[in-house]
């Protein structure tokens, strides 16, 4: 790779970067944003292309101060068929807004607001604090290792993956991509996919998980209020000790609910087209009509509940 343009300017921490990629022709422009948490008084930018690119000189890099200690950056022109890469170094305590026509966007740790929109590229984030974070891709995958802030995430064709999400409100939507999150803690969580599978490790929130045709699973513990809906997928949920309420519906799939041995819930309603089976290890007091079990499991003083609907495997 060779640099065809570069620029550097003084900035201030807690300010912002506004980056706009206006390159309608040629290959994609990829963005690599590195961050610095020690010397937070400059931002540097470098535009690179592959050696021997014929149209390299038709790309322009414009870097200006926003007058407040932040930076406004624009890449325009026509890219080589092999595309180009914009590398940048900015303070870690910075807000960013990136608009890209289709290249990949990769960002290191950020403490500030984040808005990234790419028409078809992948989005990769390390750790975002403070936020909020808005991540949108027209067809690429979205990955955020850690989100310590509210987040709104959408991708039409790609998947979403995260190790940990902790904030107040989360909205995650994909078209046909899978959603895989190891841990989610929030006040409200809404996860939707048309054809992808939803796999959550642990969660604690008022949560709504919806997949039209994919399977839905909560592997290590669901606490709070949980609602699951799928038309043809299976549901597999491990309940936590702090679950307050659960509803699960599937038109054609199976539902499997697991719980700790000391689990207790009252009242419960478990409905299955092919019947309901409650493991004999649980102390229970239920009425069962062949399809629906109502009553309680364990010794409960409160009003927590667990409910399921659909076929029971």
C-alpha positions as CSV (number, residue, x, y, z in Angstrom):
1,X,0.0,0.0,0.0
2,X,1.2,3.5,-0.7
3,X,0.0,6.9,0.7
4,X,-1.5,9.3,-1.8
5,X,-2.6,11.9,0.7
6,X,-2.2,12.7,4.4
7,X,-3.2,15.4,6.9
8,X,-2.9,16.2,10.6
9,X,-4.6,18.8,12.8
10,X,-4.9,19.8,16.5
11,X,-8.0,18.6,18.2
12,X,-9.4,18.5,21.8
13,X,-10.6,15.5,23.7
14,X,-14.4,15.1,24.1
15,X,-14.9,16.6,20.6
16,X,-15.9,14.8,17.5
17,X,-15.0,13.5,14.0
18,X,-17.4,13.7,11.1
19,X,-16.3,11.5,8.3
20,X,-18.1,11.4,4.9
21,X,-17.0,9.0,2.1
22,X,-18.3,10.4,-1.2
23,X,-16.8,8.0,-3.7
24,X,-19.6,6.7,-6.0
25,X,-17.3,5.0,-8.5
26,X,-14.5,2.4,-8.2
27,X,-13.7,0.0,-5.5
28,X,-14.8,0.4,-1.8
29,X,-13.1,2.8,0.6
30,X,-12.3,1.0,3.9
31,X,-11.9,3.0,7.1
32,X,-9.5,2.1,9.9
33,X,-9.9,4.3,13.0
34,X,-7.2,3.8,15.7
35,X,-7.4,5.7,19.0
36,X,-4.9,7.2,21.5
37,X,-5.7,7.6,25.2
38,X,-2.6,9.4,26.3
39,X,-1.8,12.3,23.9
40,X,-5.3,13.5,23.0
41,X,-4.4,16.7,21.1
42,X,-4.1,15.7,17.5
43,X,-5.8,13.7,14.8
44,X,-4.0,12.2,11.8
45,X,-5.3,10.9,8.5
46,X,-3.7,8.9,5.7
47,X,-5.3,7.7,2.4
48,X,-3.7,4.6,0.9
49,X,-4.1,2.7,-2.3
50,X,-2.5,-0.5,-3.7
51,X,0.8,0.0,-5.5
52,X,0.3,0.6,-9.2
53,X,-3.3,1.8,-9.0
54,X,-4.0,3.7,-12.2
55,X,-6.7,6.1,-10.8
56,X,-5.1,6.7,-7.5
57,X,-4.6,10.4,-8.1
58,X,-8.4,11.0,-8.7
59,X,-9.1,10.6,-5.0
60,X,-9.1,13.7,-2.8
61,X,-8.8,13.9,1.0
62,X,-10.1,17.0,2.7
63,X,-9.5,17.5,6.4
64,X,-10.7,20.6,8.2
65,X,-11.3,21.8,11.8
66,X,-14.9,22.1,12.9
67,X,-14.0,25.2,14.9
68,X,-14.7,23.5,18.2
69,X,-11.7,21.2,18.6
70,X,-13.0,18.5,16.3
71,X,-12.4,17.4,12.7
72,X,-14.5,17.2,9.5
73,X,-13.1,14.8,6.9
74,X,-14.2,14.1,3.4
75,X,-13.0,11.6,0.8
76,X,-14.2,12.2,-2.7
77,X,-13.4,11.4,-6.3
78,X,-13.1,8.0,-8.1
79,X,-11.4,5.1,-6.4
80,X,-9.2,2.5,-8.1
81,X,-10.9,-0.8,-8.8
82,X,-9.0,-2.3,-5.9
83,X,-10.4,0.4,-3.6
84,X,-8.5,2.4,-1.0
85,X,-8.1,2.6,2.8
86,X,-8.4,5.6,5.0
87,X,-6.3,5.2,8.2
88,X,-6.8,7.6,11.1
89,X,-5.6,8.3,14.6
90,X,-8.0,10.1,16.9
91,X,-8.3,10.6,20.7
92,X,-10.1,7.7,22.5
93,X,-12.4,10.3,24.1
94,X,-14.0,11.4,20.9
95,X,-17.4,11.1,19.3
96,X,-17.5,9.8,15.7
97,X,-20.0,10.0,12.8
98,X,-19.1,7.9,9.7
99,X,-21.0,7.7,6.5
100,X,-19.6,5.2,3.9
101,X,-20.8,4.1,0.5
102,X,-20.0,0.5,1.1
103,X,-16.5,-0.1,2.5
104,X,-15.7,-1.8,5.8
105,X,-15.4,0.4,9.0
106,X,-13.1,-0.7,11.9
107,X,-12.9,1.3,15.1
108,X,-10.8,0.9,18.2
109,X,-11.9,1.9,21.7
110,X,-14.1,5.0,21.8
111,X,-15.6,7.0,24.7
112,X,-18.3,9.1,23.1
113,X,-21.2,9.0,20.7
114,X,-20.9,6.7,17.7
115,X,-22.9,6.8,14.5
116,X,-21.7,4.5,11.6
117,X,-23.6,3.9,8.4
118,X,-22.2,1.9,5.5
119,X,-24.3,0.8,2.6
120,X,-22.8,-2.7,2.4
121,X,-19.6,-3.1,4.3
122,X,-18.8,-4.7,7.6
123,X,-18.6,-2.7,10.9
124,X,-16.2,-3.8,13.6
125,X,-16.0,-2.0,17.0
126,X,-13.8,-2.8,19.9
127,X,-15.3,-1.1,23.0
128,X,-17.8,1.8,23.1
129,X,-18.4,3.7,26.3
130,X,-20.8,6.5,27.0
131,X,-22.5,6.4,23.6
132,X,-25.1,6.1,22.4
133,X,-24.1,3.9,19.5
134,X,-25.9,3.6,16.2
135,X,-24.5,1.0,13.8
136,X,-26.2,0.4,10.4
137,X,-25.1,-1.7,7.4
138,X,-26.9,-2.3,4.2
139,X,-25.6,-5.9,4.0
140,X,-22.4,-6.4,6.0
141,X,-21.8,-8.0,9.4
142,X,-21.7,-5.9,12.5
143,X,-19.5,-6.8,15.5
144,X,-19.0,-4.9,18.7
145,X,-16.8,-6.6,21.3
146,X,-18.2,-4.5,24.2
147,X,-21.0,-1.9,24.3
148,X,-21.2,0.0,27.6
149,X,-24.0,2.3,26.4
150,X,-27.4,2.3,24.7
151,X,-27.3,0.9,21.2
152,X,-29.4,0.8,18.0
153,X,-28.0,-1.8,15.6
154,X,-29.4,-2.7,12.1
155,X,-28.0,-4.8,9.3
156,X,-30.1,-5.9,6.3
157,X,-28.1,-8.9,5.3
158,X,-25.3,-9.5,7.7
159,X,-25.0,-11.0,11.2
160,X,-24.4,-9.3,14.6
161,X,-22.1,-10.4,17.3
162,X,-21.0,-9.0,20.7
163,X,-19.3,-10.3,23.9
164,X,-21.0,-7.9,26.3
165,X,-23.7,-5.3,26.1
166,X,-24.6,-3.2,29.1
167,X,-26.8,-0.1,29.0
168,X,-30.4,1.0,29.3
169,X,-32.0,0.3,25.9
170,X,-30.9,-2.0,23.1
171,X,-32.4,-2.5,19.7
172,X,-30.9,-5.1,17.4
173,X,-32.3,-6.0,14.0
174,X,-31.0,-8.2,11.1
175,X,-32.6,-9.3,7.9
176,X,-31.4,-12.9,7.6
177,X,-28.2,-12.8,9.7
178,X,-27.7,-14.6,13.0
179,X,-27.5,-12.6,16.3
180,X,-25.0,-13.9,18.9
181,X,-24.4,-12.0,22.1
182,X,-22.7,-13.6,25.1
183,X,-24.2,-11.2,27.8
184,X,-26.9,-8.5,27.7
185,X,-27.8,-6.3,30.7
186,X,-30.3,-3.4,30.3
187,X,-33.7,-2.0,31.2
188,X,-35.2,-3.0,27.8
189,X,-33.9,-5.2,25.0
190,X,-35.5,-5.8,21.6
191,X,-34.0,-8.3,19.2
192,X,-35.5,-9.1,15.8
193,X,-34.5,-11.1,12.8
194,X,-36.3,-12.4,9.8
195,X,-34.5,-15.6,9.1
196,X,-31.5,-15.7,11.4
197,X,-31.0,-17.5,14.7
198,X,-30.8,-15.7,18.0
199,X,-28.3,-16.9,20.5
200,X,-27.9,-15.1,23.9
201,X,-25.7,-16.3,26.7
202,X,-27.2,-14.5,29.7
203,X,-29.6,-11.6,29.9
204,X,-31.3,-9.4,32.5
205,X,-33.9,-7.0,31.2
206,X,-37.4,-6.6,29.9
207,X,-36.6,-8.6,26.8
208,X,-38.4,-9.3,23.5
209,X,-36.7,-11.8,21.2
210,X,-38.4,-12.4,17.7
211,X,-37.3,-14.6,14.8
212,X,-39.6,-15.5,12.0
213,X,-37.9,-18.7,11.0
214,X,-34.7,-19.0,13.1
215,X,-34.1,-20.8,16.4
216,X,-34.0,-18.8,19.6
217,X,-31.8,-19.8,22.6
218,X,-30.8,-18.3,26.0
219,X,-27.9,-20.5,27.1
220,X,-26.8,-19.6,30.6
221,X,-29.6,-17.7,32.3
222,X,-32.6,-15.4,31.5
223,X,-33.6,-12.9,34.3
224,X,-36.2,-10.2,34.3
225,X,-39.2,-10.4,31.9
226,X,-38.7,-12.5,28.7
227,X,-40.9,-12.8,25.6
228,X,-40.0,-15.0,22.7
229,X,-41.8,-15.4,19.4
230,X,-40.9,-17.5,16.4
231,X,-43.0,-19.0,13.6
232,X,-41.0,-22.1,12.7
233,X,-37.9,-22.1,14.9
234,X,-37.2,-23.9,18.1
235,X,-36.9,-22.2,21.5
236,X,-34.4,-23.4,24.1
237,X,-34.1,-21.3,27.3
238,X,-32.2,-21.6,30.5
239,X,-34.1,-19.6,33.2
240,X,-32.2,-17.7,35.9
241,X,-33.2,-17.4,39.6
242,X,-34.3,-13.8,39.0
243,X,-36.8,-14.5,36.2
244,X,-40.0,-12.6,36.8
245,X,-42.1,-13.6,33.7
246,X,-41.6,-15.6,30.6
247,X,-43.8,-16.1,27.5
248,X,-42.8,-18.2,24.6
249,X,-44.7,-18.9,21.4
250,X,-43.8,-20.9,18.3
251,X,-46.2,-22.0,15.6
252,X,-44.3,-25.1,14.4
253,X,-41.1,-25.5,16.5
254,X,-40.4,-27.1,19.9
255,X,-39.9,-25.3,23.2
256,X,-37.5,-26.5,25.8
257,X,-37.2,-24.6,29.2
258,X,-34.5,-25.5,31.7
259,X,-34.1,-24.0,35.2
260,X,-31.9,-24.4,38.3
261,X,-32.8,-27.2,40.7
262,X,-34.0,-24.6,43.2
263,X,-36.1,-22.7,40.7
264,X,-39.5,-21.4,41.8
265,X,-42.3,-19.6,40.0
266,X,-45.9,-18.8,40.7
267,X,-48.1,-18.7,38.7
268,X,-47.0,-20.6,35.6
269,X,-48.8,-21.4,32.4
270,X,-47.1,-23.9,30.1
271,X,-48.9,-24.7,26.9
272,X,-47.8,-27.1,24.1
273,X,-49.6,-28.4,21.1
274,X,-48.2,-31.9,21.7
275,X,-48.3,-31.6,25.5
276,X,-46.1,-30.4,28.4
277,X,-43.6,-32.4,30.5
278,X,-42.2,-31.0,33.8
279,X,-39.2,-32.8,35.1
280,X,-39.9,-34.7,38.3
281,X,-37.0,-33.1,40.1
282,X,-39.1,-30.0,40.6
283,X,-41.5,-29.7,43.4
284,X,-44.7,-28.6,41.7
285,X,-48.5,-28.1,42.2
286,X,-50.1,-27.9,38.7
287,X,-53.3,-28.7,36.9
288,X,-52.8,-30.3,33.5
289,X,-55.4,-30.9,30.8
290,X,-53.2,-32.6,28.2
291,X,-52.0,-29.4,26.6
292,X,-51.7,-26.7,29.3
293,X,-50.2,-26.9,32.8
294,X,-51.1,-24.2,35.3
295,X,-50.1,-23.7,38.9
296,X,-46.7,-23.3,40.5
297,X,-43.2,-24.8,40.6
298,X,-41.3,-24.7,43.9
299,X,-42.0,-22.7,47.0
300,X,-42.8,-19.2,46.0
301,X,-44.1,-16.2,47.9
302,X,-43.9,-13.7,45.0
303,X,-45.7,-13.4,41.7
304,X,-43.0,-14.4,39.3
305,X,-44.2,-16.5,36.4
306,X,-42.9,-18.6,33.5
307,X,-45.0,-19.3,30.5
308,X,-44.6,-21.1,27.2
309,X,-46.6,-21.8,24.1
310,X,-46.2,-24.0,21.1
311,X,-45.0,-27.6,20.6
312,X,-43.1,-29.2,23.4
313,X,-40.4,-31.7,22.4
